[in-house]
Amino acid sequence: MKLLKRAFSLLLIVLLMLSSIQLSNNVGHAAARSNNLVTNGGFETDFFADKTWSIEKTENVDVQHFLYSSDTWMTVDEGTAALKYWVKDTASEKQTFTIKQTIPSLPAGSYELSIRTMGGEAAEKGTVKLFAGNEESEAIATSGYNAWGTITLQFDLKEETSNLQIGAIVSGEPKAWGYLDQMRLISNQSHLPEPVEADIFVERVDGMNDDFIKGVDVSSIISLEESGVKFYNFEGKEQDIFTTLKEAGVNYTRIRVWNNPYNSEGNGYGGGNNDLKKAIEIGKRATENGMKVLIDFHYSDFWADPAKQQAPKAWKNLSFEEKKNEVYTYTKESLQTLLNAGIDIGMVQVGNETTGGFIGETDWTKMSQLFNEGSRAIRDLDSEILIALHFTNPEKAGSYQFIAETLEKNQVDYDVFASSYYPFWHGTLDNLTTVLKHVANTYGKKVMVAETSYTYTKEDGDGHENTAPKGSGQTLNYPITVQGQATAVRDVIEAVANVGDAGLGVFYWEPAWLPVGPANKLENNKELWERYGSGWATSFAAEYDPEDAGHWYGGSAVDNQALFDFNGKPLASLNVFKYVNTGAKAPLTIDEIQDIFISAIEGENIPLPETVTVHYNDGSEGTVPVTWDRKALEEAISNGNGEYSIEGTVEGGQIVTAHLEIKPKNFVVNPSFEDDNRSMWEISYENGLSPHTDFLHNASDAKSGNYSLHFYSPETVGFRVEQRITGLEPGYYNLAMFVQGGDAEESEMFLYANTNDEQYKVKTSVNGWVNWSNPVIKNILVLDGTITIGASIKANQGAWGSLDDFYLYRVGDSIEDNPETPMEEKPETPAEIKNPTIPISNDNHAQIHEQNNGNSENEGKNHKNHIDKETTKQQEKKAEKGESLPVTATASYNMLLLGLLFIGIGITYRLVKKKNKLQENK
């Protein structure tokens, strides 16, 4: 039996490694793609809902938007979705269906149309052929499950062509089935420039016009320079940063403007203290270096983002009509002042990330009127200046479609629909292109990315924690290196270029927000942040933003996402802005070795892999042999429960780390909801409430893996989720879970465990997106081998959140080996080691909170430059003198006395009987 368990454990570890390699291959493939002229070519969005594809079929053909996650055995071709088809077995003859799309305009040239296909074989095969106008490819048959193949069609256009129809014709006999993915149309242009020799690889981006925006937002620059930060050119000589940016290909500067980022005593709120005066100074320097300027009016005294859209102090008590007048007057006067200073303003942004509110208003009718007041002021001054509106969360299905439709219905006057796109939070690039192209084509708007960035190092430069990378709630599809950063920026540029002529460009957010001093001089750094506002927020901002800045004020949370190193020297990734025009190549080297993560049960065999995956700087990947520190592994196995880092060395001396977690067996079945079979979980709802939970496939909302149990209701939230577990060995157990969410002002949430003898529960709560609470119940006494574990969630309407990672593990025998009596302190469990906290005792049960501010731009997030501290509530109730023992301990004590009594009676009986027998023998 032990041998079988070890073999099963080894198989799981190997599968985890293989899945990691497969995932990495997809990333590498995505990074190397060319300019695709097809909308939703990867079928990432629901093509029936957004009408990106026209499908002509009979009732005997079933066509679906297919998610790869619904078939764990399938080899993922690319992305998260594909098109699935099936010819029904009720069909009497061969069936044909067509998917097609109209390309509005293509210049003369040579093109290649391609598609990836897979499906049945023999009698169940499907045949696929491509078409572009009157040109058709050969029909190719599918050849079996997971046997992906590529079909291509080369064609030439002798002159510019409008409304060219492209697509695929699929046919098959009854029961034929298959999948389509990656429909791509690319231009085979000749006479392309040769890639330049460089320190990084950059694939050239096609489709950019000469005016394509390659911009940066360096709004913090003045406060940084006042704090003593210096910037250098690539030769190591001190140089004006705007000159360095210009030399690297940057052609646009974005500048945020706050109405009055100061308190009554003149102390700045931080974040650059970006008032109009600062904007003029920055704008002049950008203009002098030949850059155009985008003015980003927040219409707030401090950060405006999806979680905060607060009116300026001076507007706080205005009526709505008065607020409209102030928006017009403030916009016109401020813009006139900037123009009078000679700043070359090409675009003005009316509001910042106004996805769910604007200047304190959340009703879209009122928001639209305020937008129009800002637009009217800009038009009255200069009709040539582009007007942008800025939103975020492009990954949310239907969000941008709703916003653009609402703006159209409310007759909002604007030119540019701008989006934030941070790769860690905002979904795939194919989806970004699709949603922006939909806005452009449907509503005739220009589109762009107003904010993006990516990390080049995991290090923190100033002692103030960074927003990325994080262990959960983020998608990190690129190596955390200078090369990975460059590729991430390049791919965002390509995603906007793929929109077509309406794609204006991309702005990189705060590429120069560097440390004002090293991390080991934190106190000195704090003084500079407070004095010059060079951190994301000062303590003075608490009067205006008490919930966010009031708690987490400090330094730069993005110094590891800058395009300069911590000492002010430009990174090679800064040149991506010019390399996208030509391409760049560098000597092939290993760019990143991925650490491996292994979770094992104590007492089982723990094998480490003989090879590890490496990423090369050209986007490719491979495997290399590794030599592990065997002594460290043996010590970890000997020590048992806990988390360990085992170092390994690859050829060339580079180091890789195996993160090993050894933990007790988890008796909860499918504890993280990752397996498709979730029948062991029973979900019940309060009387009269309709179902309002789902197993959400979104890694950003999961504590681990890809799935979590998600809840939301526009009405009252009220449900229980539980699982009955049998066959347990009698003894003491601990139970834990994770929960996160928000908008639950009135809530009653608890984790519970019911045995035949006693009911246990501990309260918990939610306080923000991916601010995971980790309630724990300790010392659950199981005597008959059966327990029911679960969670009860009740909250007001509009509350939302997710549950994940239930964990039930044994901690000791029922009496003799109980490791933690109710009045004793328990050794650290694996969950506590990972998330160190001081428990709050609660009638022999404890609750642990892990506050990991995930910095998403979803509801309830802290601003992206917000200090992302993992804090704990360090409170501990102390046992009072004379306090009675808990029920469990009292019962155990009574049973022990009773047992000793019976033993005494038994011994006495035996002695009396023995004495009587001796007397009889005499």
N, C-alpha and C positions, 0 to 999 in steps of 0.2 A: 504493500500500500504506500509506504514512504517513497519507494522508487517511482511509483506512478505519479505521486504528487510532485516529486522533483522534476520528472520529465515534463509534466504539464507546466510547471513554473518556467522551465527553460524555453518551452514552446512560446509562452506568452512574451517572454523577453525578446525572443527572436522576431516575433510578429511586430512588437513595438518598434524594434530597430528598422525592420523593413518598411513599416508604415512611415517612419520618419524619413527614410531615404526616398520613398515615393513622393512624399510631400515636397521634399527639396527639389526633386526633378521637375515638378510642376512649376516651382518658383523660377528655376533657371530658364525653363522654356518661356515663361511669361516675360522674363527680362529681355529675351532675345527677339521678341516678335517685331515685325515690321509694321509700317503704317497701313492700317486696315480701313478701307473706305466703306465697309458694310456696318450698318447700325445693328447692335445686338447680335453680332455674328456668332458669339459664343452661347446664345440663347440663355444668358444669365438672368434676364428678367422675363416675366410672364408675357410672352408675345401675343397671347390672346387678349390680355388686359391692356397692354400699351400699343397694340396694333403695329408693332415694328415689322412683323411679317404677315403677308397675306397668304392664307392657306386655302387651297381649292381641293375639296375631297368629297367622296360619297359617304353615305351613312354606314357603309361597310368598312370604313377605315377609322381607326381610333388614333388621334394624335394628341400627345400630352406634353406639358412642360414638366420635365423630369429632373428631380434633385438626386445627385449622386449619393447623398447621404442615405437614401432609402434602400440602397443595395450595397451592403458593405463588402461584397465579394467582387464588385465591378472595378476594373481598372479605370481610374478617373483620367479622362483625356486632357481636360483643362477646365479650370474654374470650378464652379459648384453645380452647374446645371447643363442640360442637353435637351434635345428634342427626341422624344420617343414615339414610335409608331407601331401599329399592329393591324394586320388585315384580319378582320373577324372570321372565325371559323364558320359563321353562318353565310358568308359570301359564296356565291355559286361559281364565280370565275375570277380571273386575274383582275386586280384593282390597281388604280393609279391615283396618286395625289401629287400636288405641286405646292411648293413653298416659294415665294418670290418677294422681291423688294425692288423699289424703283430708286435708282441713283439719280438725283436731280441734274447733275452736270458733271461731265468728264472731259478733260482736254484731250486732244489727239495724242496718241502714244500707244505703247505696248502694255498689256495688262495680264495678270494671272488671277483666275478665280479658283479657289480650292475649298475642299470640305473634308472633314474627318468623318468616317462612317464605320459602323460595326453592327452585326446582327446575326440572324439565323443562317444556317447552311442547308444545303440540299433543298428539300421541298419547302423549307421555311425561310429561304434566303430572300432578301430584298435586293433589288437592283436600283442603282442610283446613277443619274447622269446630270451634269451641270449644264446650264445655259446662260448666255449673256447676249441679249438681243436675239439674233438669228443663229448665233454660233452655239454648237452643242458639243459636249464631250462624249466619249464612248461610255456606254452603260456598264457599270462595274457592280458585281454581285458581292454581297457580304459573305463572310467565310467562317462565322462562328463567334461564340461569346468571348468578349474581350480581345478579339482579333481586329484591332483598329487598323484602318488603312486610310490612305489619302487619295482623293480624286482631284485632278487639276484640269483646268481648261485655259489654254493660252489664246489670246485674241488681240487684235490691233484695231484701233480707231484712227481713221485717216483724217478726221476732223473733229472738232469739239461736238460732243453729243449730249443732248438733253434727255432726261427721263428714260434712261436705259434700264430695262428690266433684267435682273439677274436672279438666279435661284437654282433650285434642284427639282427634278422629276423623279419620283420614287414609285416603283411598282413591285407587285408581288402576288403570289397565289394565296388562297386562304391559309391562315395561320403564319404567314410571313411576318417577321418582326425585325426591328432594328433601332439604331440610335444615330443621330446626326449631331456634330459639334464643330466648332471653329470654322464657320463659313467666312472666308477671307477674300477680299479683293484688294490687290496691291498693284502699284504701278512699277513696271520694269523700266525705269528711266536709265538711259545711258549717259556717259560722260559725267558721272558723279565725281566729286572731289575725293582724293585719296585721304584716308584717315591720317591725322598728324601724329607724330611721335610724341608721347606724353608719359605721365606717371600713372595714368588710369586709363581704363577702357571706357569708351563712350560710343554707343552705336548712333550713327547719324539719324536724325529725325526728318522725315519727309513731310511735305505739306505745309511748312511754315512760310508765310510771306515775309517780306522785309521788315514789316512793322510789328511782327509778332512780339508781344510783351515778354521780356525776360527780366522780371522786376524783383526787388527786395523791399522789405519793410524794416528800416533801421531806426525806428522812432526813438529808441532808447539811447542813441549815439551821443547826444550832448551830455546827458547825465553821466554816461560812462567816461567820457573824456574829462569831465570835471572831477571824476573820482580817481583820475590818474591812469586810466587804461590807454595804452598806446597801440597803434596799428602799423603794420609793416607791409612792404611789397614782397614779391616772391624772391627777391634777392636779399631780403633781410634788412632793407633800409626803411627807416621810419617814413611814412607817407600818408597823406590824407586818404582816408578810407574810400572816399568817393572816387578818387583817381584810380585806386586799386580795383574797385567794383567796375568802373568803366572799362578798364583794361581787360577785365575778365569776361566782358560781353554783356554786362547789365545795362539796360537802356531805360529803366523806369524805377522811380522810388515812390513808395507808399508811406504816408505819414498820418498817424492817428492824431486826432485833436479832441481834447476834452474841454468842456466849458470853463470849469474852475476847479482844477485838481489841488486845491489848497484849503486848509482850515482857516478859521477867522484870524489866527495869529501868523498866517503866511507860511505855515509848514506844509510842504508838499506831500501828496499821497503816495508818490513813488511811481514805478512803472515808466520812468522817464520824465515825470511831471509835465506831460505833453499838453501844454496850453497853446494858444495861438502864437505867442511869441516864439516858442520853441519851433513850431511848424515853419515859421518864416525863416528862421536861421537854418534849419535843415533843408528847406526848399531852395534857398539861395545856393547852397553848396551843390545840391543835385543839379540845378539848372546850369551852374557854372561848368559842370562836367558833362554837359550835353544830354542830360537825362530829362525825360518828362516826369511830371509829378501827379500822383493820385492823392487827393486829400480825403481822409477817412474821418468824417464827422461821426462821433459816437453819440452825440446829443445826451451826454451824461458827464458827471464830474469825475468818473473813474470807469473802470472796465465795464463794457457792455458786451454780453455774450448770451447764449441761450438761457442760462440760469439767472441772469441779472440784466434787466433793462430799466434801470432806475432813472427817473427824471433828475435833472440838475437841481441842486439845492434851491436856487433862485426861482425855479418853476414848480416847486413842490406843491404849492397851494393854489395854483392857477386853475381856472375852469378850462374845459376842453377847448373852447373857442379862443381863450387867451393863450393857451399852449400852441395852437395853430399859428397865431400871429407871431409868437416868439420864435417858432421854427423858421418862418419866412424871414423875419428881421435878422435873426442871428446868422442864418446861412448867408444871406445877401451881404451883410456888413463884413462878416469874416472873410468871405471869398473875395470881396472887393479889396480888402486890406492885403490879402495874399497876392492878388494880381497887381496891385499898386507897387508891391515890392519887387516886381519883375520876375516872379516865379512862373515857369512854363507849365501851367496846369492843363493836363489833357483829360482828366477824369475826376469826378467828385463822387464819393460814396455817401449815400444818405442812410446812415445807420450802420451798425456793425453786428453781424450774425443775428439778424432780427427774425429768426425762425418762429418764435412764439410770442414776441412782444416788441414794443417800440415806445420809448419814453414813458414807461409806466402803463401803457395801454396794451391789452391783449385781444381786444375785439378787432377783427380784420377790417371792418368798415372804418373804425376810427384810425387804425394804423395806416390804412390806405390814404385817408385824408391828410395825415401828418406827412407821409411820403410825398404827397403831391405838393405840399407847402414848401418842402425842401427843393423839389424839382422846379417849381415855379420860380423860386429865387435864383436858381442857377440859370434857367432859360432866360430870365430877364437880364442877366448880366452878360452871358455869352452862350449863344445857341450851339456853338461848335464843341463845347465841353461835353463829354459823355457823362451820363448820369447812371450810376451803378447802385443796385440794391444787393445786399449781401445776406446769404443764408448758409445753413450748414446741415450736416447729416444727410448727405446724398444717398447713403446706404439704406435709409428707411423707405420701404416700398411705397410709392405713390405720393411721397412728401412733396417733392419738387413739382410734380404734376398738379397737385392741389394748390400750392403756392402760386405758381404761374397762372393757373386758371382763375384763382381768386383775384390776383392783380389785374388780369384782363377784364374780369367782370366788374371790378371797381374802378376801371379806367385810370389806373395809375400810370403816370408818365415817367418812363425810364427807358434806357438804351441797353444796359448790360445786366444780365443775371449772373451774379458772382457767387461762387461756392468756396467754402473751406474744404480742404481735403488733406487730412492727416492719415497716412497709410496705416497707423496703428489702430484707428477707430472707424474709418469711413468706407469700408468695403472694398470691392475690387475696382480696378481701373476700367475694365470693360463696362461695369455698371455706371461709373462716373461719366464716361463718354456717352453712353446710351441716354442717361437722364438729361445731360446737357444738350445733346443733339435733339432730343424731343422738345425741349423748351425753345431751342433755336428755330427748328423747323415749324413748330406749331404756332408760335407766337411772334416769330420774326425778330427775336432778340439776339444780340451778341452775348457770348458767354465767356467766362474765364474762371480760373482758380485764384482767389484773392489771398489765400493763406495755405502754405504747405511747409513741411520740414521733415527731417529724419535724423536719427542719431548716428554719430560716427564713433562713439566710445561709450562704454558703460560707466566710465569714471565721472565723478562729480568734482567740479573745479573750485567751488567756493564755499563748501560746507552747508549749502542749502540744497535739499534733495531735489532731484530732477523728475520731470513728469514721465519720462521714458528712459530705459525700458522698465516694464513692470512684469511681475510673474504671472498676472492674470489680467483679463480685460483688455488685452492689446494683441494685435496681429502684427508680428514682426517678420515680414516676408523677405527682407533683405539682410545681408550680413551687417552687423553693427561695426562697420569699418568706414574709412574714407571712401573706398570704392563702392561699398554698399550704399552710402549716402548719395554719391554721384549718380548711381544707377536709379535710385528711387526718384531723384529730381528729374532725371532724363525721362523716366517713364511717365511722370505726371505731365511733363511738357508734351510728350507724344499723345497722351490721352486727350488733351485739349486740342492739339493739332488735328486729331482724327475726327473732330467735330466738323471740320471743313472751314470755309471762309469765316463762319461766325465765331470760331474759336480765337479769342483775342490773345490769350497768353496766360502766364503764371507768375505769381509773386511768392517769393520765399520769405517766411515770417521770421524776423529777428535773427539774421545770420551773424550778427556781431554782438549779441548780448553775452559778453564774456564775464569771467570773474573779475571783481575789483581787487582781489587779493587771493592768495592760496587758501585752500580749505583749512589748513592748520592755523590760520590766523582769523578765525571766525569772528572774534570780538571786534577786531579792527574792521573787518568787512561790514559788520552790523553798523558801526559808526558811520561808515561811508554811505551805506544804503539809506540810513536815516537822514544824513545831511544833504545828499545830492539827489535822492530818489532813484538811485541806480539799481535797486532791487525791484522785484515785481510789486511790492507794496511796503509802505512804512507803517509804523504803529499809529501815525496820525490819521491814516485812512479808516481807522476803526469807527470814527464818528459817522462816516458815510456808508461804510460797508462792514458792519459789525460782525456778520455771520461768517464772512470769508476772510477778508483782510484783517479783521479784528482778531482772528485766531492764528492765521498762518502767514503773517507779514514776514518779509525776508528778502532773499537775494534772487538770483537768476535760476529758474527751474529748467532752462533750456540751454545752458552753456555747453552741454554735450551735443547739441543740435546745431551749433554755430558752424559757419563755413570758414572759421578761423580757429587756430588752436588756442589753448588757454592763455598763451603769451602774446596773442595778437598777430601771429604770422598766418597768412592765408593757407588753407588746405588745398590740395590738388582738386578737390571736388568743387571749389569755387569756379574753376574754369569750365564747368559743365555748360554754362550759359553760352559760351562760344563754340565749344566742341560739338554741340548738337547740330551745328551747321555743317561740319565737315566730318565728324567722327574722330575718334582718337584711339590709339593702340599703345600698349605697353608690354614689357617683358612679362611672360606668364609666370605667376607666382601663386602660392597658396594665400588666399585672402582671409579665410576664416576656417577654423576647425570647430565644428559644432560639439558642444558638450553633450554628454548622454545622461539620461535620467533613468534610474532603475529603482523600482519599488519591489521589495521582497518581503516575504513572511519569515519571521525569526525561526531558525532551525532548518530552513530549506537551503538547498545548494544555491550559491550566488555566482554564476559565471559572468565574467566581463568579456565583451566582444574582442575578437582578434584584430579587427580593423575598425576604423572610424571614417565618417564622411567628412570630406574637405570641400570647401568652395574655392575655386580659382578666381582670379581677378577679371577674367574674361566672361564670367557668368556660368561657366561650366562647373561640373563637380565630379568627384571621384572618391575612391576609398584608398586608404593607406594603412599599412600595418602599425600597430601601437603596442608599446611595452608598458604594462601597468606596474604600479608600486604594490607588489604582492604583500609586503609586510603591513602596509596600511590597510589593505583589504582584510587580511587575517585578523588584525586588531579590531576592525569594525565588526566582523563576524563574532569575535569573542565577546565584545562589549554588548552586542544585542541591540535592543530598541534604540532608535535615534537616527539622526541624519549625519552623513559622512561625505567628505570629498576625497576621492581617490584620484591622484594624478597619474597621467600616462604621458609617454614621450613618443613622438613620431620621428621619422627620418628628417634630419635637419635640426633637431633639438626643440621643435615647437611643442608646447604643452597643451594637453587636452584634459578635461576634468570629467570624471564620472561622478554624478551626484547620486549617492546611494541612500535610500531610505529603508530602514529595517523596522518593521512595525508588527504588532500583533495581528492575528487574523481578523478580518472584518466579516462578521456574520450576517450583515445586511446583503441581500441579493440585489444586484444591479443598483448599487448605492448612489451612483451618479447619473442614472437614467441614460447611459450611453448605449445599452443594448436595446434592440428594437422590441424585444419581448418585455413588456412592463406590466404583465398581468399580476405579478406579485404585489404590486402597489394598488391599494384601494383608495379612491378619492371620493369623498362624499361632500355634499354642499348643504349649507343651512337651509331650513325650510323656506320654500318659495324662491330660492335663488337659482338662476340658470347657471350652467357650467361656465366657469371663467378662468380655467387653467389650461395650459397646454405644455407639451414637452418641446421647448423651444430649441431649435438648432441654431445657436449663435454663440461662438466661443467668447465673445465679449461679455455676455451675460452669465457665463458659467464660471464656477470657481475652479473647476478642472475639466479637461476634455472639451466637448462641443455642445453638450446638452445640459439643460437645467429644467426644473419644473417652474414655469413662468406663470404669474397670476396678474390679472388686471380686470377691473370691472368699472364701468361708468356708474354702476349702482353699488350697493354694499358688497364688500368682500367678506366671504365667510365659507371656509372649507376646511376639511381635514384630509391629510394624506397619511396612510399608515400601512405597515407590513407586519404580518404575523410570522414569527420565526420559531421553529421547533427544533428539537434534537440537540439543545444546548447542554453542555456539561454543567451540573450544578456549581454555583459559585457566584462571585461578584463581577459585575460588568460595568463599563462606562459607555455612555451614548453621547454622540455629538453630531452636529450638522452645521451648515453654513446657510445664511439667509442675507439678502440685500434687497434694497428697494427704496421707495420714497412716496411722498404725498400721503402718508399714513399718520395724520395728526392724532386721530382717535383710533387706537388699535389695541388689540389683545392678542398677543402672539406667544406661543410657548411650544417647546419641545417636550414630548412626554414618552413615558414607558410604563406599560401596565403588565404586571405579573398577576398570577392568581392570588397572591398574598398582599400586594400593595400597589398603589398608583404613585408614580413619580412624575414631576413636571418642573420645568424651569422657564421663567419668562424671558422673552427676547424682544427685539424691535428692529426697525430699519431706519437708516438715516442717510441715504444717498446712494447713488449708483456705484456699484462695486465697492461700497464701504461695507465689507462683509462682517456681519456679526457671527460669532462662533459659540453658541450656547452648548454647555456640557452638563450632563447629569452623571454624577459619580456614585459608585457603590450601590448599584442596582442588584439586589439579591434575587437570583433565580434558583429555585429549588426543584421544580418539576420539568425543567428543560424548555419551557415555553415562555415567550414574551411577545408583546405587541408594541412596536415602536412607531412613532409618527410625530407629526407637527400639526398644530391647530392655528389657523391664521384668520383673524377677524380684523376688519378695518373699515374706514369710511369709504364712500364712493370715490373713485378715481385713484385709489391706492394701487400700487404696482410693485413688482419685485420678482425674485426667483429664489428657489431653494435648491441646494446641491450638497453632494458629498456627505450622506448619512454614514455614520461610523459607529458600530457596536463591537466592542472588543473586551476580552476577558482580562481581569486584573488580579484574580486570586480565588482560592478555594473558599467555601462557604464560611468556615470558622477558623481553622488552624492557620491557614496561609493568607488570610486577608491582609494585603499589603498596606492598607490605609484605613485604620479605624476612624470613626467619625470625628474624633478630636485630634487626629494626627494629620500632618501635612503630607500629601501624596507626592511621590516622585513625578517628574515631568513625563507626560505622555507625548507620543509623536506629534499630536496636534499642537501641544503647548510648546514643544521644542521649535516647531516651525513658526508659530505665532506667539512669541513670549508675552505673557500677561500675568497679572496678579489676580487670582480668582476672587470673586465675591461670594462668600459663603451664604447659603440660603437653605437652612434646614437640611444640612448634609448634602446639598446639591450646589453646584457652582455654575456660573455663567461667565464666559470669556468673550470679549469683543475684540475683533481685529479691525481697526479703522484704516483701511488702505484706500485713500482717496484716489480713485482711478483716473481722474482728469479727463474723462470722456466729455465730449461736448453734447451729450444727451442730457435729458432732464435730470436735474439734481447734481450736475457735475460742478466741480470747482473750476475756475478759469485755467486754461492750459498753462499759464505761467504761475499758477498757484503752487505754493509749497505743498508737496504731496507727502506729508509726513504720515508714517504709520504710527499712530498713537494708541495708547491703551488707557482704559479707565482704571487707575491704580488705587482701588479702594479695597479694604479688607475688614470685614466685621470680626472683632475679636470676641472670643468666648467670654461671657461674663461669669464672675464667680457665683457658684451655686446654680448654674444653668443646668437644666435637666438633660439627660441623654436623649438623643433622637430615638424614634420608635424602633428603627432597625437594630440599633445597638442595645437598647433595653431588652428587646425580644431575644437577641443572641445571648445576652448576659443571663436572662432568666432560664433559657434552654440549657445553658452551661451548668447552672446551679442544679437544675432538675436532673441533668445527666449525672452529675457527681453524686446526687442523692441516691439515684437508682444503683449506681456502681457500689456505693457504700452498703446499701441493702443487700445487693448480690453477694458481696464479699462476706458480710455477716452471716448470711444464710449458709454459705459454703462452709464457713468455720464451725458453725453450730452442728451442721450435718456431719462434718468430719469428726467432731468430738463425740457425738452420739455413736458413730460407727466404731470408734476406738473403744468406747466403754462396753459395747456389745461383744467385741472380740475378747476383751478381758474376761 
